[in-house]
Amino acid sequence: MKKLTFKISLVVLSSLCLFFLWTSKKTEGCSGGDPEDFTDQSLFAPEISGETTLSPLFITYHSYYNNADYSRNENYTEKNQQEWINYFKKTISNAGVIWLLNTSNVNQIEEIISSAKIDKTIPEELLTHKRDKLYNDALVYLKNAKLAEAFANTYYYSWQEKKVDQHFIDSMSTVFQSNCKNEKNTFLKERYAFQWIRSLYFAGKYQEAINAFTSFFNEKTSTGTIYERCLSYKAGSLYKQQKYSESNYIFSKLFYESGYCRFDAYTSFHPQEEEDWKQTLLLAKNNSEKEVLWQLYGIYASPLVGMKNIFALNPASDKNMILLMRAVNIVEIYAVDNKLDYGYDYIFSPSEESDTSAYAKGYSSYSWYSIQKEQTDTLIQFVETAAKTPGVYKPLVWKTSLAYLYYLKGKTEQAHEILKQLNVESISDPLIKGQNKITEGLLYLDEITKGDITPAQEDVLLSYLLSFRKPSDNYPLRYDNVHRYIVSKLANYYENKQEYVLAEIAYSVNDKFYTDAGKTASMIAYLEQHSHRPLENYLISLYKYSLRDFYELEATLKIYNYDFDGAIASFSKDVSSGERMLDANPFNMRITDCHDCDHAMPQKNPLNKLQFAQKMSAIKHSADSSKVANEKALNYFLYANGLYNMTYYGNCRSVSSSSFYFDTDAALSNREYEEGPYSDADSIQSYLDCREARKYYEMAASFSNNKEFKAKCYWMAAKCEHAYYIETGFPEGKANADFAEYDNYKLLKKDFKNTRYYNEILNECGYFCTYNGGKNCIRNKDE
């Protein structure tokens, strides 16, 4: 037999309608986080259709639209609870009934039956309630129903083998059959029938489950939630017997008629073979039922094929609305590149490869690949026909969809003609009016970006942007997405015109822009201009960085080029740009670094970045100009401490922080700890480079005649040497050798072995102790 092109993976048939007191146990997968939804890039809102009943089936990357955790049993749970409340005739509080249904376990119900008072969590009213037949029979039923949860509400992963206690299920099935036969109360009798049919299903006795359903229910007159749930087990049993035609027909009826099983019927509808599908259609008793079948077909397989068949049956059918909305959104997946600027990878890529590969065409149960690029024209032709057909359901929605499809296909003239027919401003429906306004704005953007945008055209485009930016009651319209899409396309326009500053302001996604001193200077010069056109002012108002941020960035780059006077000049353009506080005293040092210790120490005069730059400049000037050797030594040592502590290895990494690294741009913030925001892949510098600090530690030592002070200087120089090897690689034969024989290690061992500071290093630093041949160094001791 010919396989249907829309065959999909089976889902567990234990849906809501197949459960009593059902709780979802389904696990979608093991991924750590969800990607953004398709709705985060789409420009077309399916809410314009007015479809509410089936809105959870609008296109989404999640299980259901607008709510990844859509609770399928919510309506049934409320209905079931109310039915039980009515059964007890309000002799038990609503809270007590809900506790019995949703919280209690078998042991607790047995205690209530026996009037025991062992479990203190049992509501007192349930223990003291009058022991009449109504109450006692309900307790017996609920106890058995709770026992049945052991096989009905099992929790297992799809790759695990489901364990079945056949003897237990068979015994429970016998109990439920007997109780169903003997029970006189209609309410409980129906529920015993449900438990009986369900237990047969879980026992794998599918024909017996079907027979039990047939013997208990009259399908012509039976109604209600219990009937619907039992009917779904009949459909599930037929499916297990590979009687797909009958099974899918029943699920289609539940999908259309049930207010409680609709979405479980939707997930259980699985045509398998072409012949099965034909037989399913033959089971339909009228065109209305055929419309529902083709609607489900359209959701699972091809909205275009589904719409065509529904339209042939009934042009005025409302069943095509959900399919039309899905079709337009599917086309968007390939036609609209509107990615978020911070996000994750997309589940579905609109690449040529995914369009044509067999894997892509057969992958999705949501028919995401059913309308390939080459099929868009066929879709448009069908929508054109439908939009012109007298009596078609919601003609404005068809025409609005057609205008947008024309835009996606690049048929500008046709799109304008449809919008002209619609007369956007005269439409009363705010959603349809707003969606057409979006199409109108997108068409205008395409037109003006083909040449050089004039100031007058900028003003018109700005009016569109402002209309998509205003807060609106029409939330479903995807104004934020449209606004982002327009400015991103505008950024592409500026990029092609080599107007890189405007491109970055319009759509800031280029991290490297902010590590380029030339581009930074260009941005500062542009932002310092007092005169900008209205559109430019608008884009600047949305830009995530300010002049203050750029002054700080400019100054920070100068700090890491050791130009402290230049940094002071940059900070001085806006004093607030240098107000970011440092985490610790940058002029302190330790034998072994302890950032947390330094950060926890109270500071008498804490410094901000501007004050740090001023102090570094003053110390360096004093050191260079002093005629006193020891004074020069001390100042060079303090200067070296500042240089060391502003690197990754010191206690003031916050010197490097700015809006571009820590506060706003997560990518650069992460990179800071991997390679440094100011580092070069070929040669480390600044943030990860301690060579400048080493130079001044050694210079400080050269001006001092105090051996203790010199030992301290050479120890810090050794730490800088060690940091350099960490970044560039250890000497040959010393890979990962933390206590390799560095120049300053050798110098300390040779000339400063008798100093007090040398022994302090041995006691505190296990690396250096090990280098010296120590056997019981700190690093080697058991913790």
QUIBELPE-V752510 format. One line per field, one symbol per residue. ss: DSSP state (a for helix, b for strand, c for the rest). phi: phi as a letter, one per 20 degrees, with the letter a starting at -180 (. if undefined). A space follows every 10 residues. Layout:
BEGIN
ss: ???
phi: ???
END
This chain:
BEGIN
ss: ccbccccccc cccccaaacc cccccccccc cccccccaaa cccccaaaac ccccaaaccc cccccccccc cccaaaaaaa aaaaaaaccc cccaaaaaaa aacccaaaaa aaaacccccc cccaaaaacc ccaaaaaaaa aaaaaaaaaa aacccccccc cccccaaaaa aaaaaaaaaa aacccaaaaa aaaaaaaaaa aacccaaaaa aaaaaacccc ccccaaaaaa aaaaaaaaaa cccaaaaaaa aaaaaaaccc caaaaaaacc ccbaaaaaaa aaacccaaaa aaaaaaaaaa ccaaaaaaaa aaacccccca aaaaaaaaaa aaaaaccccc cccccccccc caaaaacaaa accccccccc ccaaaaaaaa aaaaaaaacc ccccaaaaaa aaaaaaaaac caaaaaaaaa aacaaaccca aaaaaaaaaa aaaaaaaacc ccccaaaaaa aaaaaaaaac ccccccccaa aaaaaaaaaa aaaaaaccca aaaaaacccc aaaaacaaaa aaaaaaaccc cccaaaaaaa aaccccaaaa aaaaaaaaac cccaaaaaaa aaccaaaacc bccccccccc ccccaaaaaa cccccccbaa aaaaaaaaaa aaaaacccaa aaaaaaaaaa aaaaaccccc ccaaaaccaa aaaccaaaaa aaaacccccc cccccaaacc aaaaaaaaaa aaccccaaaa aaaaaaaaaa aaaaaaaacc cccccccccc ccaaaaaaaa accccaaaaa aaaacaaaaa accccccaaa ccc
phi: .ffffdgcff dfeeegfdcd lfcfcfdfrd ffbeffegfe cfdceffffm fdgdggeffb eefcfmafdg efefffgfff ffffffgflm fcfgfffffg fddfcgffff fffemfceef efggffedfg eefgffffff ffffffffff dededbefee ffecefffff ffffffffff fefeffgfgf fffgffffff fffnefffff fffffeddfe cfboffffff ffffffffff emefffgfff ffffgeeeec dgeffgfeeb fdcgfgffff ffffebffff gfffffgffe dbfffffgff fffagefefe ffffffffff fggeeddcff eceefefdee effffdffgf fdfefdlfdf dfgfefffff fffgfffeef nfflgfffff ffgffggfen efffffffff fflgfefeff ffgfffffgf ffffgfffef cefegffgff ffffgffedf gbfeggfeff ffffffffff ffffffemef ffffffbece ffgeddgfff fffffffffe ccfgffgfff feffddggff fffgffgfge dmdfffffff fffbgffdef fefbffdebc fdfbfffffe ffdfcfddff ffffffffff ffffefdegf ffffffffff gffffeegee ecgfgefage deedefffff fgeebnfded febfbmfdde fffggeffff ffeddeffff ffffffffff ffffffedof ggncglefdf efgfffffff dcfeeffgff fgfddfffff genfdcfgfe ffe
END
